[in-house]
Amino acid sequence: MISHKKFESIKEKYGWCSSWAIWADAGGKPKSNMGDLRVFDIKHNPGLLEQLNPEIILVGLNISRGPMQNPLANFHDPRPEAMDFKIRYALRGSPFWGAYMTDIIKDFDQKVSGKVRSYLRTHKQFEIENVELFQEEINHLGTRDPTIIAFGNVVHEILVRNLTDGYRILKIPHYSIYCSKEKYRENVGRILQYESY
């Protein structure tokens, strides 16, 4: 749990690239209500602060669809082609619901992770700068000993290459992987060691 003041401070400073692992209920279809950001409005969701857990940080690679139009919209993509809904399905009811979510690489709009990896190989200072920004973000969260969970291989490589000291770093499959939402939850639950349903 964090204070309302801290929540608003994080939203103001990092809302363009971050979010929390909380979503509205799916409704009739697996992808329905993914973009419903009222879950981050305390008037609409009075139990919000109790759900937030900055001790767990889920890390994606980069925003692959241009700048966010609304704060905290990252990982809450309502577009039909988006796969963010698998995260909601995988984490609902788990100890990882309410985790902080962000990207390791900021301001780099690229859909193909291999191209991001190639760019980082030839622009090592850019990677270092982004890791430093990520560490500032962690400090701003006020967490002392976070568990960091990477979505996919590329993010995991970046984190292990730069942040092995002082952090527990885990890796789960990227949510865009070709599999059902049920299989994705099963895989994530096995890695993070929580019961799948």
Secondary structure by P-SEA (a helix, b strand, c coil): cccaaaaaaaaaaccccccccccccccccccccccccccccccccccccccccccbbbbbcccccccccccccccccccccccaaaaaaacccccccccbbbbcccccccccaaaaaaaaaacaaaaaaaaaaaaaaaaaacccccbbbbcccaaaaaaaacccccccccccccccccccaaaaaaaaaaaaccccc
